Amino acid sequence: MQDVQKDPANIAMPIDRVGVKGLRMPLVVRHREKGIRHTVAKVDLSVDLPAHFKGTHMSRFVEALEGYEEMDYNSFKKLLQDIAKRLEAERAHCRFVFPYFLRQTSPSSGASGLMDYKCQVDGELKDGKMTFTLGADVPVMTVCPCSKAISDEGAHSQRAVVRIRCRFKGFLWLEDIIAIAEQSASSRVYSVLKRQDEKYVTEDAFANPCFVEDVVRNCAQGLDKHEQIEWFKVEVESFESIHNHSAFAMIESV
């Protein structure tokens, strides 16, 4: 059968990335407490395309995922190598985005509940070398220091999200970067709160007011001190409760 994809392109221009987005598949990830966790990932796969090829073979991306179940550094690299080989590409890219669940204990009542975190793994294979980036989006709570300082009663508070992306040596637990994010804000947020827990969280957060700038600096300091982390980017977005916009701050390591 004719392979139209390998026909000359009408416009001889290279494409940086071409592939498939939004594939869904079951995934097994390592979990500090349970050993492993089963989750469902949304997967994006792509390669570069030379100027002389009209198109790529989209079905080969899906075929490369067949049998892929458990994620670790070595299996991720093998997947990228397989994609590059199948598609005859110099560079291959892959992204897995998945919910990661940790069990929380509420601070006063001891009530237990699962908290989900949006996590992702990005990889790029170029000239046989892989760049591997781990990420997590962590919800937190902030109380505005300015509002607290100028108000006779109360202060405005809101939910925020800490988005961490990092590269590292050895092995890095998702739990580590989630903990750094949660410790950087006025308070963690919880899946289950009884009345006594709500009282504790509110009072604890108001005792530790944080601007979005404070949170991003706190988080960057924690990431910088982690022995395994070699590069990071952290962004904090605060979904302001008294404005119709968000506030944000970002730090990227050198």
ABEGO torsion letter per residue (X at the ends): XBBAAABBBABBBBBABBEBBGBBBBBBBBBAAAGBBBBBBBBBBBBBBBAABABBBAAAAAAAABGBABBBAAAAAAAAAAAAAAAGBABBBBBBBBBBBBBBBBAAAGBBBBBBBBBBBBBBBBGGBBBBBBBBBBBBBBBBAAAAAABABEBBBBBBBBBBBBBBBEBBBAAAAAAAAAAABABBBBABBBAAAAAAAAAAAAABBBBAAAAAAAAAAAAAABAABABBBBBBBBBBAABABBBBBBBBBX
